[in-house]
Amino acid sequence: YYSPRADRCIKLVKTTTSARVGRYLRSREWYAKSYGDYVLHEAASQSLDMTIDMVGRERFEEALQRFLQLRKVAEEQCAAEAIFPCSQDGEVQLELSSTSCYHSDWGCGGPCLDDITTTA
């Protein structure tokens, strides 16, 4: 559920892409219209690779593995502890979630994440 306003929660549903839209997204027309985005993405990717090379691949991989370990712990421990503005049943719980979320639902589970990073 998502709470765009303080007085209600809206159930989120997974989206699907129709076959027609899928074909369009794979078309030359879409590629041509999005070419600038592809160029920008490639430039960012190359810049990131050069930065990793400057830092050192081994050092980067060690930091990445550390991050992945912490993320796994956070997903296992904090997902159940985070209190969101909407309950699993779609009920508004803004006051309760204020102890867990920064603002509205812009990052919930902070206290648990803080505990993980200080003890890990």
Secondary structure as UniProt FT lines:
FT   STRAND          2..5
FT   TURN            6..7
FT   STRAND          8..10
FT   HELIX           19..25
FT   HELIX           28..33
FT   HELIX           35..55
FT   HELIX           57..81
FT   TURN            88..89
FT   HELIX           94..97
FT   TURN            98..100
FT   TURN            104..105
FT   HELIX           110..119
//
